[in-house]
Amino acid sequence: MYWKRVMVGLVGLHASLSIAGYEQGVDEYQRGNFASAIYEWRQSAEQGDADSQFRLATMYERGQGTTRNLEEAHKWYQLAADLGHLPSQMKLAEQSLNGNGANASPRTAAHWYKRAAEQGEAQAQFQLALLYLDGRGVEQDAAEAARWLEAAAEQDVIPAQNNLGSLYENGLGVEQDHSTAIRWYQEAARAGDPYAQNNLGAMYARGKGVDRNHAWAVFWFAMSAQQGNEVAASNIASSLEHLQSREVKPRVANIRAGTSTEHDVISKVQRGDALHVLGSTDGWTQVYVPQQQRLGWISSSLLE
């Protein structure tokens, strides 16, 4: 019993020294004493402190306070990753996928992404899902991809939400469900993802999972096109044909970015110009501005 108590005390002392060494390294780094930081981190890294191992690896990777050495960086990342250190696992996965500091190996990348994903790391879940979708480093498995995409999507990884919507739309790895596809497209589209905005526009244009609504289709296509998505820009035309057009009454009128005269003027139109109308609210009408491939607002009183 005596020896057990002594061993517990030694383990606690060892951990305390490692933490102290890590914190001393941080202090030295913040002062710009990179060589001293490396010294402190190496001491605690050799005692098995994962945070110190990670910081030491980054110094070798960047060449701060020492000669740049990607192999040495990889070694310390590996030691920390084996201890469950999430940033190290992510770094190893990225290195393995890109061949930076190690031979490119999608299989190794998948291994580390999975280790991190199982700890709840959202970006690892997303990257692992992409590997399963493409069959890189793992057997292609749409169902497994969907599982990890959903885990990442629930943590608000926007591209994962869009990709998950696509799987539900097409019935890949999950039972086809257009309503669920709409849900995930909406999440990503509202967060500003141009691909989800285009996909959501297409769902409205076709009436998949929602009632067909060309005004909403144009809205989302335009939001996507405004971010440079050429596919969305080309999709707008077919839905514009279904919208009501109204002509401008005054000789010149302003189209604004919002529903008040305090908003910026984004375009000017002339008497007789026909504008495609999406809807109206509080005396303002939302229209599509083809010259700029974007949406704008005009006072409803200025339209026939």
C-alpha positions as CSV (number, residue, x, y, z in Angstrom):
1,M,0.0,0.0,0.0
2,Y,2.9,2.3,0.9
3,W,4.5,1.9,-2.6
4,K,1.1,2.5,-4.3
5,R,0.7,5.8,-2.5
6,V,4.3,6.8,-3.4
7,M,3.7,6.0,-7.1
8,V,0.4,8.0,-7.2
9,G,2.3,10.9,-5.7
10,L,5.1,10.6,-8.3
11,V,2.5,10.5,-11.2
12,G,0.9,13.6,-9.8
13,L,4.2,15.4,-9.5
14,H,5.1,14.3,-13.1
15,A,1.9,15.8,-14.4
16,S,2.4,19.0,-12.5
17,L,5.9,19.4,-13.9
18,S,4.7,18.8,-17.4
19,I,2.0,21.4,-17.0
20,A,4.5,23.9,-15.6
21,G,6.9,23.2,-18.4
22,Y,4.1,23.8,-21.0
23,E,3.1,27.1,-19.4
24,Q,6.7,28.2,-19.1
25,G,7.1,27.5,-22.8
26,V,4.0,29.6,-23.6
27,D,5.4,32.5,-21.5
28,E,8.7,32.3,-23.4
29,Y,6.9,32.1,-26.8
30,Q,4.8,35.2,-26.0
31,R,8.0,37.1,-25.2
32,G,9.4,36.1,-28.5
33,N,12.0,33.7,-27.0
34,F,11.4,30.9,-29.4
35,A,14.5,28.9,-28.6
36,S,13.7,29.0,-24.9
37,A,10.1,28.0,-25.6
38,I,11.3,25.0,-27.5
39,Y,13.5,24.0,-24.6
40,E,10.7,24.2,-22.1
41,W,8.2,22.3,-24.4
42,R,10.8,19.6,-25.2
43,Q,11.3,18.9,-21.5
44,S,7.6,18.4,-20.9
45,A,7.0,16.8,-24.3
46,E,9.5,14.1,-23.5
47,Q,7.5,13.5,-20.3
48,G,4.5,12.8,-22.4
49,D,2.6,16.1,-22.3
50,A,0.5,16.2,-25.5
51,D,0.0,19.9,-25.5
52,S,3.8,20.4,-25.4
53,Q,4.3,17.8,-28.1
54,F,1.9,19.7,-30.3
55,R,3.5,23.1,-29.7
56,L,7.0,21.6,-30.3
57,A,5.8,20.1,-33.6
58,T,4.4,23.4,-34.7
59,M,7.8,25.1,-34.0
60,Y,9.5,22.5,-36.2
61,E,6.9,22.9,-38.9
62,R,7.3,26.7,-39.0
63,G,11.0,26.8,-38.4
64,Q,10.5,29.1,-35.3
65,G,13.5,29.0,-33.0
66,T,14.9,26.1,-34.8
67,T,15.7,24.8,-38.3
68,R,12.5,23.8,-40.2
69,N,12.1,20.1,-40.0
70,L,8.9,18.5,-41.2
71,E,9.9,15.0,-40.3
72,E,10.6,16.1,-36.7
73,A,7.3,17.9,-36.7
74,H,5.5,14.8,-37.9
75,K,7.1,12.7,-35.2
76,W,5.8,15.0,-32.4
77,Y,2.4,15.4,-34.0
78,Q,2.2,11.6,-34.1
79,L,3.1,11.2,-30.4
80,A,0.5,13.8,-29.4
81,A,-2.1,12.3,-31.7
82,D,-1.6,8.8,-30.2
83,L,-2.4,10.4,-26.8
84,G,-5.8,11.6,-28.2
85,H,-4.7,15.2,-28.8
86,L,-7.4,16.5,-31.3
87,P,-5.4,19.3,-33.0
88,S,-2.5,16.8,-33.6
89,Q,-4.9,14.3,-35.0
90,M,-6.3,16.9,-37.4
91,K,-2.8,18.0,-38.4
92,L,-1.7,14.5,-39.1
93,A,-4.8,13.9,-41.2
94,E,-4.2,17.0,-43.2
95,Q,-0.5,16.1,-43.7
96,S,-1.4,12.6,-44.8
97,L,-4.0,13.8,-47.2
98,N,-1.8,16.5,-48.7
99,G,1.6,14.9,-48.4
100,N,2.9,17.7,-46.2
101,G,5.5,16.4,-43.8
102,A,4.7,12.8,-44.6
103,N,4.0,10.6,-47.6
104,A,0.5,11.3,-49.0
105,S,-1.8,8.6,-47.7
106,P,-5.6,8.9,-47.8
107,R,-5.8,5.7,-45.7
108,T,-3.8,7.3,-42.9
109,A,-5.8,10.5,-43.3
110,A,-9.0,8.5,-42.9
111,H,-7.6,6.9,-39.8
112,W,-6.8,10.2,-38.0
113,Y,-10.0,11.9,-39.2
114,K,-11.9,9.0,-37.7
115,R,-10.1,9.2,-34.4
116,A,-10.9,12.9,-34.2
117,A,-14.4,12.5,-35.5
118,E,-15.2,9.9,-32.8
119,Q,-14.2,12.6,-30.3
120,G,-16.8,14.9,-31.7
121,E,-14.6,17.1,-33.9
122,A,-17.0,18.6,-36.5
123,Q,-14.5,19.3,-39.2
124,A,-13.1,15.8,-38.9
125,Q,-16.6,14.4,-39.2
126,F,-17.1,16.4,-42.4
127,Q,-13.7,15.4,-43.9
128,L,-14.2,11.8,-43.1
129,A,-17.6,11.9,-44.8
130,L,-16.0,13.2,-47.9
131,L,-13.5,10.4,-47.9
132,Y,-16.4,7.9,-47.6
133,L,-18.2,9.6,-50.5
134,D,-15.2,9.4,-52.8
135,G,-13.8,6.1,-51.6
136,R,-10.5,7.7,-50.7
137,G,-8.5,5.7,-48.1
138,V,-11.7,3.8,-47.2
139,E,-14.2,1.7,-49.0
140,Q,-16.8,3.9,-50.7
141,D,-19.8,3.9,-48.4
142,A,-22.6,6.5,-48.9
143,A,-24.4,5.4,-45.8
144,E,-21.3,5.9,-43.6
145,A,-20.8,9.2,-45.4
146,A,-24.4,10.2,-44.5
147,R,-23.8,9.3,-40.9
148,W,-20.8,11.5,-40.5
149,L,-22.3,14.3,-42.6
150,E,-25.3,14.4,-40.2
151,A,-23.0,14.5,-37.2
152,A,-21.1,17.5,-38.7
153,A,-24.3,19.1,-40.0
154,E,-25.8,19.0,-36.5
155,Q,-22.7,21.0,-35.4
156,D,-23.4,23.6,-38.0
157,V,-20.8,22.7,-40.5
158,I,-22.4,24.5,-43.4
159,P,-20.9,22.5,-46.4
160,A,-21.9,19.3,-44.5
161,Q,-25.5,20.5,-44.3
162,N,-25.6,21.1,-48.1
163,N,-24.0,17.8,-48.9
164,L,-26.4,16.0,-46.5
165,G,-29.3,17.7,-48.3
166,S,-28.0,16.4,-51.6
167,L,-27.9,12.8,-50.2
168,Y,-31.5,13.1,-49.1
169,E,-32.6,14.6,-52.3
170,N,-31.0,11.8,-54.4
171,G,-31.5,8.9,-51.9
172,L,-27.7,8.2,-51.6
173,G,-26.9,6.3,-48.4
174,V,-30.3,7.3,-46.9
175,E,-33.9,6.9,-47.9
176,Q,-34.9,9.5,-50.4
177,D,-36.7,12.3,-48.5
178,H,-37.2,15.7,-50.3
179,S,-38.6,17.3,-47.2
180,T,-35.4,16.5,-45.2
181,A,-33.3,17.6,-48.2
182,I,-35.1,21.0,-48.1
183,R,-34.5,21.3,-44.3
184,W,-30.7,20.9,-44.7
185,Y,-30.5,23.1,-47.9
186,Q,-32.3,25.8,-46.0
187,E,-30.0,25.6,-43.0
188,A,-26.9,26.0,-45.3
189,A,-28.6,28.5,-47.6
190,R,-29.6,30.8,-44.8
191,A,-26.0,30.7,-43.6
192,G,-24.9,32.0,-46.9
193,D,-23.6,28.8,-48.7
194,P,-24.0,29.5,-52.5
195,Y,-24.2,25.9,-53.5
196,A,-27.1,25.3,-51.0
197,Q,-28.8,28.4,-52.2
198,N,-28.7,27.1,-55.8
199,N,-29.9,23.7,-54.7
200,L,-32.7,25.2,-52.7
201,G,-33.7,27.4,-55.7
202,A,-33.8,24.3,-57.9
203,M,-36.1,22.5,-55.4
204,Y,-38.5,25.4,-55.4
205,A,-38.4,25.6,-59.2
206,R,-39.2,21.9,-59.6
207,G,-41.6,21.6,-56.6
208,K,-39.5,18.9,-54.9
209,G,-40.2,18.7,-51.2
210,V,-42.1,22.1,-51.3
211,D,-44.9,23.6,-53.4
212,R,-43.5,25.0,-56.6
213,N,-42.7,28.6,-56.1
214,H,-40.7,30.5,-58.8
215,A,-40.4,33.6,-56.7
216,W,-38.5,31.7,-54.1
217,A,-36.6,29.9,-56.8
218,V,-35.4,33.3,-58.2
219,F,-34.7,34.6,-54.7
220,W,-32.3,31.7,-54.0
221,F,-30.8,31.6,-57.4
222,A,-30.1,35.3,-57.2
223,M,-28.5,35.0,-53.8
224,S,-26.2,32.3,-55.1
225,A,-25.4,34.1,-58.3
226,Q,-24.5,37.3,-56.4
227,Q,-21.7,35.2,-54.8
228,G,-20.4,34.3,-58.3
229,N,-22.1,30.9,-58.8
230,E,-22.5,30.8,-62.6
231,V,-24.8,27.7,-62.5
232,A,-27.3,29.6,-60.4
233,A,-27.0,32.6,-62.7
234,S,-28.0,30.4,-65.6
235,N,-30.8,28.8,-63.7
236,I,-32.6,32.1,-63.1
237,A,-34.0,32.6,-66.6
238,S,-36.4,29.6,-66.6
239,S,-38.0,30.8,-63.3
240,L,-38.1,34.5,-64.3
241,E,-40.5,33.5,-67.1
242,H,-43.1,32.6,-64.5
243,L,-43.0,35.8,-62.5
244,Q,-45.3,38.8,-62.9
245,S,-43.8,41.9,-64.6
246,R,-44.6,45.5,-63.7
247,E,-43.6,48.6,-65.6
248,V,-41.9,51.6,-64.1
249,K,-44.1,54.8,-64.0
250,P,-41.7,57.8,-63.5
251,R,-39.1,58.9,-65.9
252,V,-36.3,57.6,-63.5
253,A,-36.6,55.5,-60.4
254,N,-34.2,54.0,-57.9
255,I,-33.9,50.4,-57.0
256,R,-32.5,50.1,-53.5
257,A,-30.8,47.4,-51.4
258,G,-33.5,47.5,-48.8
259,T,-37.0,48.6,-47.9
260,S,-36.4,52.3,-47.2
261,T,-34.8,55.3,-48.8
262,E,-32.0,55.1,-46.3
263,H,-30.6,52.0,-48.2
264,D,-28.1,52.4,-51.0
265,V,-29.2,52.8,-54.6
266,I,-28.1,49.7,-56.5
267,S,-29.6,50.5,-59.9
268,K,-31.7,53.0,-61.8
269,V,-34.6,52.2,-64.1
270,Q,-36.6,54.3,-66.5
271,R,-40.2,54.7,-67.5
272,G,-41.6,51.7,-69.2
273,D,-38.9,49.3,-68.0
274,A,-40.5,45.9,-67.1
275,L,-39.3,44.5,-63.8
276,H,-39.8,40.9,-62.6
277,V,-41.6,41.0,-59.2
278,L,-41.0,38.5,-56.4
279,G,-43.3,40.1,-53.8
280,S,-44.3,43.1,-51.8
281,T,-44.2,44.3,-48.2
282,D,-44.8,47.6,-46.4
283,G,-45.1,49.6,-49.6
284,W,-42.0,48.2,-51.2
285,T,-41.7,45.6,-54.0
286,Q,-38.8,43.2,-54.4
287,V,-37.5,42.8,-58.0
288,Y,-34.8,41.1,-59.8
289,V,-32.1,43.3,-61.3
290,P,-30.7,41.4,-64.3
291,Q,-27.8,43.8,-65.0
292,Q,-26.3,42.9,-61.6
293,Q,-27.8,39.5,-61.1
294,R,-29.2,40.5,-57.8
295,L,-32.3,41.4,-55.9
296,G,-33.4,44.9,-55.0
297,W,-36.4,46.9,-53.8
298,I,-38.4,49.7,-55.4
299,S,-41.3,51.7,-53.9
300,S,-44.5,50.0,-55.0
301,S,-46.0,53.4,-55.8
302,L,-43.5,53.7,-58.7
303,L,-44.8,50.7,-60.5
304,E,-47.9,50.4,-62.8
